[in-house]
Amino acid sequence: MQRGTILGILSLTLLLGSLALGQEARPERQIAITIDDLPFGGPDLGLSRIRAENEAILATLRKEGVSATGFVNEGKLYVPGEIDARAALLDKWLEAGQELGNHTFSHLSLRDTPVPAFEEDLVRGETVTRWLAGRHGGKLRYFRHPFLHTGPSLEARQDFERFLAARGYTVAPVTIENSDYIFSRVYNEMKTKGDAAGMRRTADAYLGFTAAQLDFWEGVAQAVVGRPMRHVLLLHDNEINAGHLGDLLALLRRRRYRFVPLEEALRDEAYRLPDAYAGRAGVSWLYRWAVSRGIKIDWQREPEPPAEIQTLYGRIMGPPK
Ligand SMILES: [Zn+2]
């Protein structure tokens, strides 16, 4: 063997070795994808748009091999003449191997609703989903609080959590969200007008904002948990995700995230951290843990959606009621 060849093999071995080391130096991260407000988030755009939206999201999840959890508001099924068709959308999620959880019947807030009335709405919201899950050999295991409102006082929170546990539910916490409902509401209007350039701009802003949120909350996790943790991302069943969930998952993959089911994410010990938070805001569980442990974070640094998007959203929604 010639000297040049040996050196060539040696340097190739060194190169491969350093590549492998480089991968170890940047460990894989994990994240669970959760999607709220099934069968649609935001305004009711009519059955055909809602169906297209769910099909696109499910196709992306299938293509990317992601096991997600979808949280249902059964109140959105009851449109005369469309009940079966809307329930069939939920069935498609289960057929695709995705899991469904309860998000109350009418998307009430536990901040503004007395606990007994809230519990009644939750029970009302499990009828169809529990039946469908059973047909697919599954159960209704998870509950996601609408608006992430977990109760205005510690007493109300604990009262409701006891009810949840007795009914067999596990709370589905959230560590990262990306205000997708704001971007999607703007995107809906542009789609209705056929404004493809506007849709593209909104999607780019959405992905940019998601990256900024990841930067911020990954930093908070480091400060609160002391290491990268298994995150739970909150998204909604809406048109911007129908169009761009693939781009969002690619963004996460570039940041070395692997997608895990919610059950696996919740095995992270971080989810057992003390949580003494009670209040009117719907906030990340990282905020709750930070406050409970007295860890100082500069919350002013949390990014906000671009001003242009906020202005368009404000114009669509009108003045607050
Ligand atoms: Zn919701």
Boltz pocket constraint, residues with backbone or C-beta under 6 A from the ligand:
constraints:
  - pocket:
      binder: B
      contacts: [[A, 36], [A, 37], [A, 103], [A, 107], [A, 145], [A, 146], [A, 147]]
      max_distance: 6.0
